[in-house]
Amino acid sequence: MSHMYNLAIIGAGPAGIATAVESYLQGIRDIVLLEKDQNHNATIRKYYKDNKRVDKDWKGQKVELDGRIYFVDGTKESTLDFFDEILNNHSVELQTHVEVQSIVKKDGYFEVFMAGKSITAKYVVVTIGRMGKPNKPTYKIPMGVKKKIGYTLDGCGEGEKILVVGGGDSAIEYAVDLSAKNEVSICYRRETFRRANPTNQRDIANAIMHKEVEPILGININALEDVDGRVKVIFSEVEAQIFDRVIYAIGGTTPSSFLASAGIEEEDAKPVHDDNYETNIKGLFVAGDITQESGGSIALGLNHGYAIACHIQQK
C-alpha cells in the first residue's frame, strides 16, 4: 500500500482550503489537496474579472464565520493573496495538475484514482465547484465559430461586437466591463436582473440607460449559425443579429456523474449529506457550492470546512 494520508481533499477552492487548514489547526496531519488546475481557486482566477469585488456576505447573505479563518470583503486579487498566505502558513500538501477520476472505498480507507497514479486516505472530502463544469447551451455550436464562443473574458479583444448571455452577477460584470471598449449586448431569458446583487443591478441599469449595453431581455436563443467566421444568433422573438463573439455566463452544473460513481446519493441535483457534511458513504464528505442551493458563498464554504475538520478530529 502507498503512503496513507489522513485526509485527501479534492478541489482547492475556498471550501477545500478551509477543510485542509482547519483540519491542520485541529491537529490533523498528512493532509493533501488535489487540484486539477495549475493553482488553487481556479474558479476565481478564471471566472472573476480583474478587481471584481468579493463579499463575505455573498448576495447579502449574512454568514457568521465559525472557524479560525478570518475572511473579509476584498477583491479578486486580495482574495487570492489571502488564500496564498494561509496555505503558505500551514503544512498542507498541494498537488496541482491532477484530475481525480474516481474514489473507491476499501477496508477502512479510500483509494483516490488519478491519471497514472492513485493515493490512499482515511477520509476524503469532495469540494469540486459547479463552475468546474460551466453550463453550456443546449443548441449546437457550429464548428466554424467554436473559437468565438467563451465562458470567461479570455480571448476578448477591443472593438468587437459581443453578446453576453446570462442574467447573474458574472454576466452583468462581463457586459459592463466589456462595454468600455466594445459594442456589447446582454441577452437574458427573463425581463429583469433580479438574481444579481444590488450593485450589479445598478451598474447594468446605468449602462443600459446610457446606451453602453444593449438589453435583449425576456428573449431566448434558438440557434447559432456560422457566417464567415462570425456568430449569427437566432433569437426566439426578435430579429437575428451577427456578433464577433458570444460569452455564456449561465452558471455551472453539479458533477453528478462523478458523485454517482463514488456512490454518493443525490436529491434535487445536490449530494445528500448530514449536518457534518458526511455523505451516505461513511468517511466521505462534500463541501462548498455543490451543497448550496444557489452556490457561490465563500463564507459558507469556509464554515463547511470547519465543521468537517471538527467532526474528523472527534472521530
N, C-alpha and C positions, 0 to 999 in steps of 0.2 A: 504494500500500500504506500502511496505517496505521502508526503507531509500532510498531516491533518490540521487544517485550520479550525479554530474555534468558531469563526464566523466568516461567511462569504456573502458579500453584498453585490447584487447585480444592478448596475446603474449608479453612476457617480454624479447624480444631481443633488439638490438640497436634501432630500429625504435620505438618500444613500449616504452622503457625507455625515449627516446628523446621526444616523444609526451607528456609523463607524466611530465617530468622535465621542458620542455619548456612551457607547459601549466601552471605549478605552477609558473614559473617566470613571466608569463603574468598576474598573479593574480587570476587564477582559482583555486578553492579549491574543496574538495570532489572528489578526483581522485582515482580510483582503477585500479591496474594492475592485470590481471588474467593470471596465468601461469600453464599449465598442468603438468610441470615437478617439480622437487624438488627445483629448484633455477632458477634465471634469466639466460638468454643466454645459454640455453640448447644446441643449435646447436654448439656453440663454445666449450662448455665443452665436448660434445660427439664426434664431427667430426674433431676437430682440434687436431693434435698430440701435445704433450708437447713441449713447446718452439717454436711452429710454429710462424713464422713471420706474423704479421698482419699489413698491409699497409693502410694508409688513402687513398692513390690513388691506389685503387684496380685494378690490371692488367694494371697499368699505366694510368688509367682514372683519369685525373686531376679534382678534385672537390673542389670548394671554399665553406667553411662552412658558412652557413647563420645565424645560431643561436648562442646561448651563451655557447654551449657545445664545448669545445676546445679539439678535438681528434687528437692525433698524432700517428705516427708509433710506434709499440711496438711488444710484443709477446702475445701469448695466455694468459699467466699469468698476464702480466701488463694490458692487456685489461679488463680482468675480475675484477682486482683490481680497475681499473678506473670506471667501472660501479657500483661496490660496493660503491665506495666513493660518486658518485653523487646521488645514491639512498639514502644513509645514510644522506646526507646533505639537503635533501628536503622531505617535509611531503607528501609522496606518499605511499598509502597503497598497499602492495604487497601480494596477496593471491596465494599460490602455491598449487600444487596437486589438481587443479580444472580444469577440461576439459570442455570447453564450447560446448554445444551440438547444440544450436540454438539461433537465435536472432529474436525477433518479434517486429515490430513497432506497437505501440498503439497510443492513442490520445496524441500526443505531447511528447512522451517518448518511450524508448525501454525497453523491458524485455529480459534479458540475462539468458538463462536457462543452468544450470549445473546439474550434478547428485545429486538429492535430494534437490536442492535449486535453487533459482533464485535471481537476483538483478535487480534493475531498474536504468536507467541512461538517462540523457537528450541527450547525444551524445555518440556514440560508434565508436571506431577505431579498425579495424582488422589488426593485424600485424603478422599473422601466417606465418612463413617462409616455403619455399619449403622443406627444409631438415627436417621439422617436419613429412614429408611423403616421405622418400627416395625412389627413383626408384628401382624397383626390376625386375629381369629378366622375360621375357615373358614365358620362358620354365619352366617346372615343376622342383621343388626341391624335390628329394626323401626324404621321411620321415626319413630314417636312417642317413642322413648326415645333417639334418637341423641345428644341433648344430655346424657344421663345416662351416656354411655359415654366414658371417657377413657383416656389413655395416660400421663398425668402427674397431679400433685396439683392442677393448675389447675382451678378451679371447685368444689373441695371446700369444704363448709361445716362447721358443727358440728351435732351431734345427728342425723346421718344414719346410716342403716343401709347399710354399704358392703361390697362384695365386692371383694377384690383377687385377681386371677388371675395365677399365676406362682409360681416357686419359687426364683428367683435373688435376688441382693442387693437389687436395686431393689424387687422385690415385697415382700420382708421389711421393708425400711426404710419403704416406704409403709404397710404394715399396722401396724407398731409405732408409727409417727408418728401415724397417723390414730386409733389406738385411745385416745389421750389424751382425745379429745373426740367420739368417735363409737363406734357399735356396729359392730365390724369382724369379718369372716370372711376367711380366706385359702384359696383353692382351688388345689390343685396336683395334677397327674396322678400324681405319684409319692408314695410313703409317707413320704419323708424330704426334708430340705432340703440334701442333700449338695453341691449346686452352690455354695452360699453360703459366704462366708468364715466363719471360726470365731466372730468377734464377733457376726455376724448370726445364726448358728445358735444361739448362746447367748441372744441377745435374743429371738428368736421362741419358743424353748423356754420362756423365763421368762414371756413374755406369754401363752402358751397355758396354762402351769401356773397362773397367777394369773387365768385366765379373762378376760383382757383382749382376746384374739383367739380366735375360734372356728376350729379347723382343719377343713378339708374335704379330706382327703388321700387319694391313691390313687383319685381320682374325676375323671371327665371331664365337661365340659359339652356337652350335645347341642344346646341351642337357647335362645334368648331370646324372651320374649313381652312385649308392652306391656299392662300392667294399670293403666289410668287414669294413665298417665304414669310409673308405677314399673316396674322391670325384674323380670320373673319369670324366674328362671334354672332351666332344666330340666336336672337332673343325671342322669348315667347310672345310678347305683345307689342314690341316696338321694332323699328327697322334695324336691320343688321348693321354692324359697324366693323371697320377694319382697324386693328391695333398692331403696333410693333411688338408688344409684349403683354402677356396676361399673367398676373400673380394671384395664386389662390391662397387665401388665409381663412380656411374653413375648418380649423380645429384638427384634432387628432383622434386616433382610434385606440381603444384598449387592445393590447396584444393578446386577443382571446385564444388564438391557436397555440401560442407559446404557453399560456397559463394552463390550457386544457391538457397539453402534452405532459405537464408536470403533475396532473391530477387535481389541480385546483378548481373547485367548483365556482361557478359564476351565477349571478342573479341580476337581471336588469343591466347587463353589459358591464357589471363590476364584480371583481372577485369577492367571494364570501369570506368573512373573517370575524373573529371575536373582538372583544374590547382591547385586546393586546395586539391586534392585527395579525394574529396567528390564523392560518387557513385550516381547512379540514385535514391537511397533511401536517401532523404534529412536527414542530421544529422548522416549518417553512412559513415565512411571513411575507406580507405585502405592505408597501408603504408608498406615500406620495400621491400624485394626481390620479393614478389608476383606481384609487379607493374613493376619490372625491366625486361629488355629484357633477360639478362643472369643471373641476381641475384648476390648477394654477396657483394655489396659495402656498407660498414658500413657508410661511409660519406654520401652517398645518402639517406640512411635510416634516418640519423640524420636530414638532410635537410627536408625530408618529415614530420618528427615530428614537426619541427619548423613552416613549412607552415600551417600545420593543427592547431597548437596552436594559431597562429596569426588569422586564419580565425574564429575559435571558439570564441576567445576573442572579435573580432569585431562584431560578431553576438550577 
